[in-house]
Amino acid sequence: MSEKSQDIKAKRKVRIELFKPDDFKQVYSIGAVGGHSPYDFRIGFYNDTPLPADKASEEQVIQRRLETEVILSPLAAMELARWLNQHIHDYEATFGPIRRPQESVKKKGDVETQATTEIQGYM
């Protein structure tokens, strides 16, 4: 590559326009599931709905509805993780630490209790 073409590339500016199509859809999600292959990362976002309990059964059934799935290249997944970590850091700097519901706070001399593994809000 010539020195002139390198100078032109160094001076070139890029402008990105964010466009939302008419069929754009926002999805609220309470959680995510997913995995990866050598080629991509997949993240499925879901919501939970408790089904009416059967009085004869001691089992509560939660219906987990997969709302949408995002498929990312490994590089895009790494950039998403970096972006999320930065925004979580900024959020906590402004509003304080994000805590799970019923998460314990260990005080001097107190015994720490484990956070529940139950689905929050449904048990």
Summary of the structure (lengths in Angstrom):
residues: 123
radius of gyration: 22.6
end to end distance: 64.6
largest distance: 80.1
contacts: 195
relative contact order: 0.12
helix: 25%
strand: 22%
